[in-house]
Amino acid sequence: QTVQAYDISEPTRPRLLASFTSANAFPTADDNAHDLVYRDGFLYVTSQGDNGFVILQVDDEEIRRLAAAVSAPL
């Protein structure tokens, strides 16, 4: 699965800033990233499907790496 970050400062012309793909971040096809929060260089993402929580390190408009990923039991 993929997480993409866009610059929406011009809403009619969104610009792709970064894209990150990892099978470890969203391991099943049912996962959908939602509820994203950015703070202090990290993007926190919850995912439905596996009840996952992912932390991505973001630097200079680039998603650098997967910092952590967990899946909660249902």
Buried (B, 14 or more C-beta within 10 A) or exposed (E): BEBEBEEEEEEEEEEEBBEBEBEEBBBEEEBEBEEEEEEEEBBBBBBEBBEBBBBBBBEEEEBEEBBEBEBEEE
